[in-house]
Amino acid sequence: MYDLFIHLDFEKQYTKLDHSLQIEIDRSMEQIRNNPHVGKPLGLRFIREKKVRFLRIYFIIDEQQKRVLIAEISGKKDQQRVIDKIKKNFEQYKQKMA
């Protein structure tokens, strides 16, 4: 099992969602905590996404420390923008797991 960290950008979006969707996302985050290799890799082996209904959860895996950062959540239309943001600011995201 991995330690799970939640980024503020994710939390801001999460709190705006319908309660039933939040419950589904919570289940997916538990799956990620137990096996962070679920979902789809995004070009780099340690950045992945997991689809929940019409949304995607983006997360970063730190294998050495057994930690996962839930970084962002978005819909399909913002997918590439969010992926590019995570890749561009990867070091800043990684610091959030410290």
C-alpha positions as CSV (number, residue, x, y, z in Angstrom):
1,M,0.0,0.0,0.0
2,Y,1.2,3.5,-0.9
3,D,0.9,6.7,1.0
4,L,-1.6,9.0,-0.7
5,F,-1.1,12.8,-1.0
6,I,-3.8,15.2,-2.4
7,H,-2.7,18.3,-4.3
8,L,-4.7,21.5,-3.7
9,D,-5.6,21.8,-7.4
10,F,-7.3,18.4,-7.2
11,E,-9.1,19.3,-4.0
12,K,-10.5,22.5,-5.4
13,Q,-12.1,20.6,-8.3
14,Y,-13.2,17.7,-6.1
15,T,-15.2,19.8,-3.7
16,K,-17.3,21.2,-6.6
17,L,-18.4,17.8,-7.7
18,D,-21.7,16.0,-7.0
19,H,-21.6,13.8,-3.9
20,S,-22.2,10.6,-5.9
21,L,-19.3,11.3,-8.1
22,Q,-17.1,12.1,-5.1
23,I,-17.9,8.6,-3.8
24,E,-16.8,7.0,-7.1
25,I,-13.6,9.1,-7.0
26,D,-12.9,8.0,-3.4
27,R,-13.2,4.4,-4.5
28,S,-10.8,5.0,-7.4
29,M,-8.3,6.7,-5.1
30,E,-8.4,3.7,-2.8
31,Q,-7.6,1.5,-5.8
32,I,-4.7,3.8,-6.7
33,R,-3.5,3.6,-3.1
34,N,-3.5,-0.2,-3.2
35,N,-2.1,-0.5,-6.8
36,P,-0.9,2.8,-8.4
37,H,-0.3,1.1,-11.7
38,V,-4.1,1.1,-12.5
39,G,-5.1,3.4,-15.2
40,K,-3.2,4.6,-18.2
41,P,0.4,5.7,-18.3
42,L,0.9,9.2,-19.8
43,G,4.2,9.1,-21.6
44,L,6.3,8.8,-18.4
45,R,6.0,5.7,-16.4
46,F,5.3,7.6,-13.1
47,I,2.5,9.8,-14.4
48,R,-0.8,8.1,-14.9
49,E,-4.5,8.8,-15.3
50,K,-7.6,6.9,-14.1
51,K,-10.9,7.5,-15.7
52,V,-14.0,7.9,-13.5
53,R,-17.2,8.4,-15.5
54,F,-16.5,11.5,-17.7
55,L,-13.5,12.7,-15.6
56,R,-9.9,11.7,-15.4
57,I,-7.8,11.6,-12.2
58,Y,-4.1,12.4,-12.8
59,F,-1.5,11.1,-10.4
60,I,2.2,10.8,-9.9
61,I,3.9,7.7,-8.5
62,D,7.1,7.7,-6.4
63,E,8.1,4.1,-6.3
64,Q,11.1,4.5,-4.1
65,Q,9.1,6.2,-1.3
66,K,5.9,4.2,-2.0
67,R,3.9,7.5,-2.4
68,V,1.3,8.7,-4.8
69,L,0.2,12.3,-5.4
70,I,-3.3,12.8,-6.7
71,A,-2.4,15.9,-8.8
72,E,-5.4,17.0,-10.9
73,I,-8.8,16.1,-12.1
74,S,-10.3,17.2,-15.4
75,G,-12.7,16.3,-18.2
76,K,-11.7,15.1,-21.7
77,K,-11.6,18.5,-23.2
78,D,-8.9,19.7,-20.8
79,Q,-7.0,16.5,-20.8
80,Q,-3.9,17.6,-22.8
81,R,-3.7,21.0,-21.0
82,V,-3.6,19.2,-17.6
83,I,-1.1,16.6,-18.8
84,D,1.2,19.3,-20.2
85,K,0.9,21.3,-16.9
86,I,1.8,18.2,-14.8
87,K,4.8,17.4,-17.0
88,K,6.0,21.1,-17.1
89,N,5.7,21.5,-13.3
90,F,6.7,17.9,-12.4
91,E,9.3,19.0,-9.8
92,Q,6.9,21.2,-8.0
93,Y,4.3,18.4,-7.8
94,K,7.0,16.0,-6.6
95,Q,7.8,18.4,-3.7
96,K,4.2,18.2,-2.5
97,M,4.8,14.5,-1.7
98,A,7.7,15.4,0.7
